[in-house]
Amino acid sequence: MESWLLHLEETIRNAVYLCSMEAILAYEERQRKQTRAMVVPDIELVSKMMLAAEGFIDACLLARKFITL
């Protein structure tokens, strides 16, 4: 009786593993098919916000100067 239960437990474990692997593979396939957009960050805006957060009054002017360096 124990060997039958062990065999059943192993069969169930293998079935769950196979179903999990199929789900993971299907998810990876969907991820590969999706198109992704990449955006270049606005460095001037980022530097303007950082300078303004640090308390610089002329953050806009300084940000433009940093960009041109």
PyMOL commands that set and color helices and strands:
alter all, ss='L'
color gray80, all
select helices_A, chain A and resi 2-33+43-53+59-68
alter helices_A, ss='H'
color red, helices_A
deselect
rebuild
show_as cartoon
